[in-house]
Each structure stands twice: as structure tokens, then as C-alpha cells.
Amino acid sequence: MTTLAMMIVVAMSAAALAYSLKSLVRPPTLKETLPTESTSPLPPLPPDAEIARKPSMSGPSATPQGSAPRQNELLTQEVALLAVENWLKAKQEIFGPSYDSSSLEKVATGKFQVKALQSLEWLKQNQASYNYRSGKIVSYTPPQENQMTLTIEEEVELLTQTGLDPTRSGKKVTTVTYTFEQVDGVWKIAGSAAE
């Protein structure tokens, strides 16, 4: 081998060695430090993990998930409708044969709650109960000043000691104005007036 060829081989070897040493000494790039799907020791995040980390906002008065609801937020149409739907569902448990009033506190407050408890007591004393076969919101107007007027259709049976009371049973369509009150950040029905 000639001297020139030897010098080229030595220079190339030195360059390769220098490149190898440089890669050992230099700090890794950001891309090299991020785990990839195949090299990460952590399991992949579930689909809802991002939702849990980021505050979820839905509407002008929404609160981030995990934070306490704020008092005195405006009553939205969606919240009012949900409160009434929850009341319609709870009525079967409250006024049905089980007389389970545990859900009443979740949906009602104030005079409305007191009136419901009085009705429940009347049913117990008279050994009667209601069977709500169906209940739905037919129409409504947007809420104003914590009130909302709705038309509700229900099919109800009043069962007494002597059997079905036909005067208080059947399909009924009622227009009611509900008053809502926020209690510990939750909107509940506080009053009602039938039209």
C-alpha cells in the first residue's frame, strides 16, 4: 500500500472515530428523547385521558371538570330541561309503591320539596301510590329569571286500597311554570305553578 493510500485510510478511520465519539458526547436531540410507541415503557393512554387532563368547557357558564361549580351562574335552557327530566324520572320512585324519597333532595329544594314531601306523606297515610307509565316534555319556552314554562304530558295511575282511582288516573297534559334555584352549584326545582 502506498503512503498516500495509507494516509487516506487513516484519515477516513480517524473521521469515522471522531464522528462516533461526537455522537457519544453530544446531548441527544428532543426527537431522540421522546418515547415512541414501540419503545415506551408506559402503556398507551385511554381515549378519555385527554379529557381528564384538560378542562372541559361547554357553553359560556360551564365550569372545568374537577372544579367546584360556581354559584349564581345563569340558568341555561339545557340545565333547566335536564332538571325537569330528572324530576319526571324521580316521581316514580318518590310517589310509587316504594315511597323512596332519596332522589327528592337531588332534584328539588325549598317550597317545592316541602310540597312533594307532603304529597308523599298523604300517599303513605292513605296507603296509595302513583304509577307513572310515561312522562315527557312536549314544549317549553326559554328560561327567564330562573323560571321556565313547560307543557308536560304524563300517563298516571293512582292506586288506592280500593284499586285504581279513575278521577286521578289517565293521560294528562299540564302547562307548568317551574322556578329554579341553585343549591351548592346544582340547579333544582324550587317552586311550580300550573296554568
Order of alpha helices (4+ residues) and beta strands (2+ residues): alpha-alpha-alpha-alpha-alpha-alpha-beta-beta-beta-beta
